[in-house]
């Protein structure tokens, strides 16, 4: 329905429409006003009175579009000042694009214009057919313009509605992804807890069955049990945080960002990983990487380090990060394919998870073999 995409009228919208109708009325009536005063004073006052009534009716055009358009155009038969409101109400009706109504109002407008021309004093001596053709062109132009405005309003409303629906769907997808991520983290933490508790059980069982342990050995085993118990409590707190936090992020520690990359690299190097890191983002002046983007970048680099450590221990991992706020962030990681593995078990889902993480941020991630080199390339939009 046309009412769904008709914009609300503001004070400025009412003002410029009123000024335009006054200008149209003045242009039509000015040619007859002087002659009306001199030759037909009664027609002069009738013109003004009917025109004033037309201006009052004009403000109800959206409530009763067809009725108001017909009344104001009928008033044109005796009033040149009613031409402004008649034009506005006709255009307003045409924006609804109901062809039967448009044709009906156009026919009434043409008939009323012809009656007005024939009943008024001929001030310029032009033949009647010229006035008739001018009226036809003016009415056709106003109706066409109104239908164009209505079509444009409907198009904008449709595009806006689609955008809002797309945003709602995107928000739903993000919410579902967060729920899946919370479930994934909870499962991982469950596995970690099982591992921690199994270690505690192992050391406690050794203490209960071994009778030949020295005091120092007993004290050392108790210290290990205490350490593992503390680690299990920390992991349990993280699980509870995931289940209670609406964002799906752990509550026991802040999430990493772009500024945490140097610490990650130092930790990897201290653990024996050979890393060459080129960060061109730090060359940008007065530019702050958004936390969400930095967190995704951090996870990509972290997982790539883990893969390089597992599948190509001792090999050189080359990392290059470039980008800008306009172009987004590109990261490329290269490491030679190893001849041996570290033996660390893995589920093989690390790169799948990184691809999903990049896509959730609006970017993409690809991995491939380039000869004897394994390559990971990712792109993340700056405003993810």
LINTA-V391866 format. One record per backbone hydrogen bond with DSSP energy under -0.5 kcal/mol. NH is the residue of the N-H (numbers start at 1). CO is the residue of the C=O. E is the energy in kcal/mol with one decimal. If there is no record, write none. Layout:
# LINTA-V391866
NH/CO/E  NH/CO/E
This chain:
# LINTA-V391866
4/1/-1.2  5/2/-1.0  6/2/-0.5  7/5/-0.6  14/10/-2.4  15/11/-2.1  16/12/-2.5  17/13/-1.4  18/14/-2.1  19/15/-2.5  20/16/-2.0  21/17/-2.4  22/18/-2.2  23/19/-2.0  24/20/-2.2  25/21/-2.7  26/22/-2.5  27/23/-2.2  28/24/-2.0  29/25/-2.9  30/26/-2.1  32/29/-1.5  33/29/-1.9  34/30/-0.6  36/32/-2.6  37/33/-2.2  38/34/-2.0  39/35/-3.1  40/35/-0.8  40/36/-1.0  44/40/-1.6  45/41/-2.0  46/42/-2.1  47/43/-2.3  48/44/-1.9  49/45/-2.4  50/46/-2.6  51/47/-2.2  52/48/-2.4  53/49/-2.1  54/50/-2.1  55/51/-1.9  56/52/-1.8  57/53/-2.4  58/54/-1.8  59/55/-0.6  59/56/-1.0  60/57/-2.1  61/58/-1.4  64/60/-2.0  68/64/-2.4  69/65/-2.0  70/66/-2.4  71/67/-2.5  72/68/-2.5  73/69/-1.7  74/70/-2.2  75/71/-2.0  76/72/-0.7  76/73/-0.5  77/74/-1.6  78/75/-1.6  79/75/-1.1  83/80/-1.6  84/81/-0.6  85/81/-0.5  86/82/-2.3  87/83/-2.3  88/84/-2.2  89/85/-2.8  90/86/-1.9  91/87/-2.4  92/88/-2.6  93/89/-2.2  94/90/-2.3  95/91/-1.5  96/93/-1.5  97/94/-1.6  99/97/-0.8  102/98/-2.3  103/99/-2.6  104/100/-2.2  105/101/-2.6  106/102/-2.3  107/103/-2.4  108/104/-2.2  109/105/-2.7  110/106/-2.3  111/107/-2.3  112/108/-2.8  113/109/-2.3  114/110/-2.0  115/111/-2.3  116/112/-2.4  117/113/-2.3  118/114/-2.1  119/115/-2.1  120/116/-1.5  123/121/-0.9  130/127/-0.8  131/127/-1.1  132/128/-2.2  133/129/-2.5  134/130/-2.4  135/131/-2.2  136/132/-2.4  137/133/-2.5  138/134/-2.5  139/135/-2.7  140/136/-2.6  141/137/-2.4  142/138/-2.4  143/139/-2.5  144/140/-2.5  145/141/-2.5  146/142/-2.2  147/143/-2.2  148/144/-2.0  149/145/-2.4  150/146/-2.4  151/147/-2.2  152/148/-2.5  153/149/-2.6  154/150/-2.2  155/151/-2.2  156/152/-2.6  157/153/-2.5  158/154/-2.5  159/155/-2.6  160/156/-2.7  161/157/-2.6  162/158/-2.5  163/159/-2.4  164/160/-2.5  165/161/-2.3  166/162/-2.7  167/163/-2.5  168/164/-2.2  169/165/-2.4  170/166/-2.6  171/167/-2.5  172/168/-2.1  173/169/-2.5  174/170/-2.5  175/171/-2.4  176/172/-2.5  177/173/-2.6  178/174/-2.6  179/175/-2.2  180/176/-2.4  181/177/-2.5  182/178/-2.6  183/179/-2.2  184/180/-2.4  185/181/-2.8  186/182/-2.6  187/183/-2.2  188/184/-2.4  189/185/-2.9  190/186/-2.1  191/187/-2.0  192/188/-2.1  193/189/-2.9  194/190/-2.3  195/191/-2.0  196/192/-2.7  197/193/-2.9  198/194/-2.0  199/195/-1.8  200/196/-2.1  201/197/-2.7  202/198/-2.2  203/199/-2.2  204/200/-2.6  205/201/-2.5  206/202/-1.9  207/203/-1.8  208/204/-1.7  209/205/-1.6  210/206/-2.5  211/209/-0.6  218/214/-2.5  219/215/-2.7  220/216/-2.4  221/217/-2.6  222/218/-2.4  223/219/-1.9  224/220/-2.0  225/221/-2.4  226/222/-2.5  227/223/-2.4  228/224/-2.7  229/225/-2.4  230/226/-2.2  231/227/-2.2  232/228/-2.6  233/229/-2.2  234/230/-2.2  235/231/-2.5  236/232/-2.6  237/233/-2.4  238/234/-1.8  239/235/-2.1  240/236/-2.4  241/237/-1.9  242/238/-2.1  243/239/-2.1  244/240/-1.7  245/241/-2.5  248/245/-1.1  260/257/-1.4  261/258/-1.6  264/260/-1.8  265/261/-2.5  266/262/-2.4  267/263/-2.3  268/264/-2.2  269/265/-2.6  270/266/-2.3  271/267/-1.2  272/269/-1.5  273/268/-2.5  274/315/-0.6  275/273/-0.8  276/317/-2.9  277/275/-0.5  278/319/-2.9  279/277/-0.6  280/278/-0.7  280/321/-2.8  283/280/-0.9  284/281/-1.6  287/284/-0.6  289/287/-0.5  294/290/-2.9  295/291/-2.5  296/292/-1.7  297/293/-2.5  298/294/-2.5  299/295/-2.4  300/296/-2.2  301/297/-2.2  302/298/-2.7  303/299/-2.6  304/300/-2.0  305/301/-2.1  306/302/-2.0  307/303/-2.5  308/304/-2.5  309/305/-2.5  310/306/-2.0  311/307/-3.0  312/308/-2.0  315/312/-1.8  317/274/-2.9  317/315/-0.5  318/316/-0.6  318/334/-3.2  319/276/-3.1  319/317/-0.5  320/332/-2.5  321/278/-2.8  322/330/-2.7  324/328/-1.8  328/324/-2.2  329/380/-2.9  330/322/-2.8  331/378/-2.3  332/320/-2.5  333/376/-2.6  334/318/-2.6  335/374/-1.8  336/316/-0.5  337/372/-2.9  342/310/-2.6  353/349/-2.5  354/350/-2.1  355/351/-2.4  356/352/-2.2  357/353/-2.3  358/354/-2.7  359/355/-2.2  360/356/-2.2  361/357/-1.1  362/359/-1.7  363/358/-2.8  364/379/-2.0  366/377/-3.1  368/375/-2.3  370/368/-0.5  370/373/-3.4  371/369/-0.6  372/370/-0.5  373/370/-1.2  374/335/-3.1  375/368/-3.0  375/373/-0.5  376/333/-2.4  377/366/-3.0  378/331/-2.4  379/364/-2.6  380/329/-2.4  384/381/-1.3
